[in-house]
Amino acid sequence: MEKLAVSIVTPYGEIFSGAVDSITMPGVDGEFGVLYGHSNLLSLLKAGVIEILQGHSRDLVAIDWGYAEITSSRVDIIANGAVAIGGQSESGVSEAIARAKVLLEEASNDKVAIYSVVSRIEQAAKSRL
């Protein structure tokens, strides 16, 4: 299966770069997924979580807002702010979740949406440990 090249950057540096199986993003018109061979697209992203699948692993990145440029073989995301949810220890994951929660609360006044995203991040992070 062909891999999709993904890059996520902020004004402060690169958050993620790699070849992935698929990526799901929080578009302003709703969540959408991308596989290798997708048609060209430029999308505005809203506050939420990007889910990256690589084989049996799943990486999560919380963003406040940004843009995604999609081609058949590549996804380039420029986010205003982003927090990678990861770490090998429970304390590292907890710290990343706390930073993601602050980022999302600063980006949106929709408390229900924020807590829905934070809950999704927490559940995914717990399954990694």
C-alpha positions in Angstrom: 0.0 0.0 0.0 1.3 3.4 -0.9 2.1 5.8 1.9 1.0 9.4 2.3 3.6 12.0 3.2 2.4 14.2 6.0 3.9 17.4 7.4 2.4 19.4 10.3 4.1 22.7 11.1 3.4 25.7 13.2 5.1 29.1 13.4 7.2 27.6 16.1 8.4 24.6 14.2 7.6 21.1 12.9 5.2 19.0 15.0 5.0 15.9 12.8 6.6 14.6 9.6 6.4 11.1 8.1 4.9 8.6 5.8 1.4 7.4 7.0 -1.4 5.1 6.0 -4.2 7.7 6.6 -5.0 11.0 8.3 -8.2 12.4 9.7 -8.6 16.2 10.1 -11.1 18.6 11.7 -12.3 20.6 8.6 -14.6 23.6 9.1 -17.3 21.7 7.2 -16.8 18.5 9.2 -14.2 15.9 9.9 -12.6 14.2 6.9 -10.1 11.5 6.1 -7.4 11.3 3.5 -5.7 8.2 1.9 -3.1 8.0 -0.7 -4.6 9.0 -4.1 -6.9 11.6 -2.7 -8.0 14.4 -5.1 -6.4 17.8 -4.7 -8.0 19.9 -2.0 -7.3 23.0 0.1 -9.2 23.1 3.4 -9.5 25.4 6.4 -9.2 23.4 9.7 -10.9 24.3 12.9 -10.0 23.5 16.5 -9.9 19.8 17.1 -7.7 16.7 16.8 -5.8 15.3 13.8 -5.6 11.5 13.9 -2.6 9.9 12.1 -2.6 6.2 11.4 0.7 4.4 10.7 0.4 0.6 10.6 -0.9 -0.3 14.1 0.0 3.0 15.7 -2.1 6.0 16.1 -0.7 9.5 16.7 -2.9 12.5 17.8 -2.2 16.2 17.3 -4.5 18.8 18.8 -4.7 22.1 16.8 -6.4 25.4 17.3 -6.9 26.2 13.6 -5.0 26.0 10.3 -4.9 25.0 6.7 -4.4 21.7 4.9 -3.1 21.3 1.4 -3.9 17.9 0.0 -2.5 16.2 -3.1 -2.6 12.6 -4.2 0.5 11.7 -2.3 1.0 14.4 0.3 -0.8 16.4 3.1 0.8 19.7 4.3 -0.8 21.2 7.4 0.0 24.7 8.6 -1.5 25.2 12.1 -1.5 28.3 14.2 -0.9 26.2 17.3 -0.5 22.5 17.8 0.3 20.0 20.6 1.4 16.4 19.8 -0.3 14.0 22.2 2.4 11.4 23.0 5.0 10.3 25.4 6.1 7.0 26.8 5.0 7.8 30.4 1.6 8.6 31.9 3.0 11.9 33.2 4.2 12.9 29.7 0.8 12.1 28.2 -1.0 13.9 31.0 1.1 17.0 30.4 0.4 16.9 26.7 -3.3 16.6 27.3 -3.3 19.6 29.7 -1.4 21.7 27.0 -3.9 20.6 24.4 -6.9 21.5 26.6 -5.5 25.1 27.1 -4.8 25.4 23.3 -8.4 24.3 22.4 -10.0 26.5 25.1 -8.1 29.6 23.8 -9.3 28.7 20.2 -13.0 28.2 20.8 -15.9 29.3 23.1 -17.7 26.0 22.3 -17.2 24.2 25.6 -19.1 21.1 24.5 -16.9 20.7 21.4 -13.8 21.3 23.5 -14.6 18.7 26.1 -15.7 16.2 23.4 -12.2 16.6 21.7 -10.4 16.4 25.1 -12.3 13.3 26.0 -11.4 11.7 22.7 -7.7 12.6 23.2 -7.8 11.2 26.8 -9.3 7.9 25.7 -6.9 7.4 22.8 -3.9 8.3 25.0 -5.0 5.8 27.7 -5.2 3.0 25.1 -1.5 3.8 24.2 -0.2 3.3 27.7 
